Structure formats: C-alpha cells, structure tokens
Amino acid sequence: MKEIKDNIQILVIMTIINIFVIWNYISNDKTLHGIGYFLFFYVSILTIHLFTKRVPPKNEIEVKEPKKELTIAVFFAFLGLLFLALNFMLKSNVIPDKPITKIPIGLGSIIFAMPLAIFIYLLSKRYSLMNLGLRTKPLTSMFLGLIIWSITGLFAYVFNKDGILWARAYDELGGIIGIIVTGVIGAALFEEFSRFVIQSRFERIFMRPGISILFATTIWSFMHFPVTYFKGSDVSGTLVYCIQIIPIGFIWGYLTQRTKSIIPATIAHGFNLWGFQNG
C-alpha cells in the first residue's frame, strides 16, 4: 500500500492514458485486444516491482552533471526527431533526393536518432560502459527481460493472436540474425540507451522516478511519429498511435529504472514481435 500511495500521481496519469487507449481499441471494434493490453500493463508493472524487490540491483546509476546532460540528451533527441522527419520527407520526394540533401540528412539521422551523439558525449565525460546502462549484476535480473517478453507473448496469444508478427519478421528480416541485428541492435539497444540517459538524469534532478519514466517514454513514443505518418499520412491516427505505445514503453522504462540496466529492457523490446501494442 505504501508503494501505491507514494506513486499515486503517476498511477493516475498512466491509468488515464490506458483508459484512452482501451477506448480507442473499443472504438475500432478491438475490445478484446484493448482489454488485454490494459491488463498487460498492470501485470507487467507488478511483476517487475515484485521481482526487483526480491532481487534488487547492486549499484546506483552514476550521473555527473544531471541538468547539463539532460538538456543535451533532450536536445539531441529532438534533433533526431527532426532528421527522421526530414528522412521520410526525402523518401516521399517532398525534399529532392540529391547528394546535397541526402548526405546531411542521412548523417543527422545516424548521429542524433540512433543516438551516437549523446553516447560519444558521455564517453568524453569519462563514463564507463557499465555506467551507461550495460550493467549485468545481479545476473538473475537479466532474466526479468525474458519474463516480461514472455508475458507480452502470453497476452498477445490470448488477446490478439492474429497480430503476432514473428513469421512475417522472420521472412522480411532474413531469419533470427536479421531480427537480432534490426530489432535488438538497430532499434531496441539505441532506443533503450536514449531512454536510460533521459530518465536517469530527469530522476536525479526532480526525484520523481515515475514522472521521469513517463517523460522519457513520451519522447520515445513521438520519435515514432515520422515513420508512422509516412506509412499513412494521417496526423490524428499517428498521434493516437504514439499515445498507444506509451504504456508498453513505460513498462520498458520501469524495467530499466528498477534494474539500473538497459539489458533487460533491450531483450523485452528487441524481441517484441508480438504486435500487441499495435492496433
């Protein structure tokens, strides 16, 4: 009960978001899917909480200059969003596809959206890789990523079996190696690192773990705006989708916050081909 009272604000905010999401599913005749996604959020959060109470992390996250690092990380994230938008404008021929535009946009996407810029900056400040989210102790906490991944799969199988993407991804990405390269390294590792930096610095400044996770997750979710809009050219639908993925992103952020490592969340995120958050 104490944990609930201490986190009542973020629980209320996330419940409002979850109600909006389930309402959207119901409005699109996907009631069962919506109910499953709603329940999945609370089951996953409770699982992470109970597991990490029993197996707590051995170290805290080192943060040297929280305000400066947060400002730079958020600025780089918005630059990443800008370059992603420019990249899809390039693909849509809104911007001429010429070397003078293609090269700088491509470089900007790699440097800021991946995000190499903040990684290089923090390395220059003499952070070790362990202090950039790659801790593996206690080793048992790494299994929590697999547990959350399995829970995602179980709920997807029960509540939205037709949305599971494993067969399609296996064919399109060239098998399990392609899934690892594209999903785990190309997407999850970079995204979870960016989220880790933003939410850990935010938490150190404001001392509000739940709000810090929501802040970083909201930035992460709207990084998906360009690619989603590019697929459908529907602003309202894209905004709804970005809100819709906040709950699963919050789960991954909470997983990182509780384990002090990005590895469990990278596992749960990188192999998330259940399609459960889609709708």
N, C-alpha and C positions, 0 to 999 in steps of 0.2 A: 504493500500500500504506500509506503514511503516513496518508492521509486515513481509511482504514478503521480503522487502529489507534487513531487519535485519536477516532474516533466509534463504537468497538466497542459501548459500552454502549447507545446509542440504536439501533444496528443490531439488537442482540439483542432489545431491547424491541419494536421495530417488527416484527421477524420473528415474535416470539411472537404479537403481535396479528394479523399477516397469516395465521399458521397457524390461529388460532382462526377467522378469517373464512372461510378456504378450507374448513375443516372444516364450518362451518355451511352453506356452499353445497353441499358434497357431501352433507350430511345431508338437504338438501332437493332432492336429485336435480338439482342445477345444477352439476355437476362442471366442465363446460367454462367456464361463466361464472366459477366460482371460480378456476380455473387462470389465466384471462385477467386477472382483477383482481389476482391475486398477482403475475404477471409485469409488469403495467402499473405497479405501484408502483415496482419497481426500475428499469425502463426510464426512467420519468419522472424519478426522482431522479438517475439517471446523466446524463440529458440536461441537466437544469438545472445540475448540477455542472460538466459539461464546457463548456457554453455560457458560464456566468458566469466560468469560469477564463479563457476567451478574451476575453470582453467584460465586465470587472469594473465594478461601479458606481463612479461618480466621487466620491460623498460618503458619509460615515457618517451614521447616524441620530442626530439631536440628542435627548438625554434630559437634562432639567434636574434633576428630583427623582425618581429611579427608584423608590425604596421607596414614597414617598407616592403617586406616580402609579399604580404597580402595585396598591397597596392599594385606591385609589379605583376603578380600572378593573375589578378583580375584584368589588368590592362592587356596582358598578353592573351588572355582568354578571349577578350572582345576583339583583339586583332585577329585571332584565329577564326572567330565567327565571321568577321569581315572578309577574310581571304577565302573562307569556304563559300560565302555568298558570291564573291567575285568568280570563283572557280566554276560554280554552276551557271553563272551568267555567261561565262565563256563557253561552256558546253551547250548552252541554249542559243548561242550566236547573238546574244544581246551585246556582248563585247566581241569585237573582231578577234578571231583566232589567229593571231600573228605572234612571232617570236617576241616582239616588243611588249606584248601584254601577257603572253603565255608563260614566259620565263619568270618574271617577277611574281606573278600570281601563284605559280607552282612553288616557288621558293618560299613565299609567305605562308602558304598552306602547310608546307613541311615544317618550317621553323616555329610557327605560332600555334597551329591547330594540332600538331602531333603529341606533345608540345616540346620541341627541343630547346626553345629559348629559355624557358624557366628552369629546365634541367641543367643546362650549361651555366646559367646564372648561379644556381645554388651550388653546383660543383665548384664554381670560382670562389664561393664563400666558405670553402673547405668543409662542406657536409660530406659525410661518408655515404655510400650507397645504403647502408643499413639505416641511416637517419633520413633517408629519402623514401622510406616505406618498404624496404626489402628485408625486413627482419623475419626470421624464421623460428624464433623462440617465444613460447614453447612450441615445439614441432607439432604437438597434438592440435593446436589451434588452426593449423593449416587445413586439417580435415573439416573444419567448420565450413570452409568454402564449398567442399563437396557435399556437405549436408544440406546447405542452402540450395545448391544446384539441384540436388535430388528432390527437395521439397518443391522447387519450381516445376520440375518434371512431373511429379506426382499430381500436383494441382492442375497442370496443363492437360495431363492424360484424362483426369476425371472431368474437368470442366470445359476443356476446349481441345479435344483430341485432334480435330481436323486442322488446327492451326500449327501443329508441330512441324518444324522446318528441317529436321535432320536429313531426311532423304534428299530434299532439294539442295540444301547447302553442300552435302557430300558430293553431289554431281557438279554443281556450279563452281565449287572452290577446289576441286581436284582431290577429294579424299580427306583423310584426317590431317595430313600435313598441311594442306591448304586451310583447313579450319583453324589449326593452331597458328599458322602464320597470319592469316587475315583476322580471325576472331579474337584470339588470345593476345597476340603481339600487336597487330595492326590497329585493333580497336580497344580492347579492354585494358591492356597494360598502360597505354598512353592516357586513356581517359581516367583510369583509376589513380594514376600518378597525379594528374592535374587536380582531380577532386581532393586527393590527400593533402596536397600543398595548400589549397584554398581553405578547406575546412579546418585543418590543424592550426593555421595562422589566425583564422577568424575566431576559433575557440580560445586561443591563447589571449586574444585581445578582449573579447566580450564575455568569456567564461560561460558560454551557453552552448553546450555540445549539440543539442537537438537543433537549435536555430542555425548553427554553423553547418550541420549536415544539409539542412534544407536550403541554405544559401548556395552551397557548392553544387548541390543536386539540381537546383533550378538553373544555374548557369550551364551545367552539363546538359540538361534536357533541351534547352534552347539552342545549344550547339547543333542539335539535330534539325533545326528549322530549315536551313538551306536545302539539305538533301531531300527532306520530306516535301517541301514546297516544289522542288524541282520535279518530283515524281507526279504531282497532281495539280500544281498551280492553284491551290485552294488555301487562301490565307486562314479562314476560320477553322477549316479542318486541320490544318497544320498546327495552329495554336492549341486546339483540343488534343492533338496527338502529343505535343510537347508536355502538356499538363498530365496526360495519361501515363507517361513514363516516369513521372516524378516518384510515385510510390515504389517502383522497383529500384530506381536509382537511390532512393532514401535507404532501402534495405542494404544495398551495397555500401553506401556511405557509413551506415551504422556498423556494418561488419568491419570496416576499416577502423572506425573510431574505437571499437571495443577490443580489437586485436592489435592495434597500433602497427598494422602491416597492410600493404595493398595486395599481398599474395592471395589471401582467401577470397577477397572480392574479385580479383582478376580471374580466379578459377571459376567462380559462380557466374561472372559476367561473360568471360571469354567463350565458355561452352554453353552459353544460354541460347540454344537453338530450339527452345520450346515454343517460341512465338506467343507466350502467354500475355505479354504486355501489349501486343498488337490487337487492333480491333477495327 
